Amino acid sequence: MARLLLVDDDEALLELTAEACGLLGYPALTARSGAEALELLKASPELGLMISDLKLNGTMDGFALADAARDLQPGLPVMFVSGYGSYAERPEGMSEARILRKPVGMAVLKEALADHLGPA
């Protein structure tokens, strides 16, 4: 059963990250857009974490997706990935958001997943 949702419009990177999560013992659902992610969240209330790219194609960026996701699942932990890493700009209310630098290495990914989901 999937424990997290990965959201990225870069299909190759999304699949690579999902495979890495699976190898680490954290099966993941994947979405290529904010709209697809919200549909999966509606159907999967058991998810314990969402990791989203900040820059998504379409009308919703990663921060807007996080707001919409928390409307569906209050308290859902959300992390972000960006080529800018921790230097990415954050809107008001997201100043403490954890942003991992893309591409995310296995050790960093493992630590981040364990922090939010516990041991695999």
MOSULRA-V896430 format. One record per backbone hydrogen bond with DSSP energy under -1.0 kcal/mol. CO is the residue of the C=O (numbers start at 0). NH is the residue of the N-H. Records with the same first field share a line. If there is no record, write none. Layout:
# MOSULRA-V896430
CO->NH  NH
This chain:
# MOSULRA-V896430
2->47
3->28
4->50
5->30
6->52
8->10
9->13
10->14
11->15
12->16
13->17
14->18
15->19
16->20
17->21
18->22
19->23
20->25
21->24
26->2  3
28->5
30->7
32->36
33->37
34->38
35->39
36->40
37->41
38->42
43->46
48->4
49->78
50->6
51->80
53->61
60->64
61->65
62->66
63->67
64->68
65->69
66->70
67->71
68->72
72->75
76->49
78->51
79->99
80->53
81->101
83->86
84->87
90->93
93->96
97->79
99->81
104->108
105->109
106->110
107->111
108->112
109->113
110->114
111->115
112->116
113->117
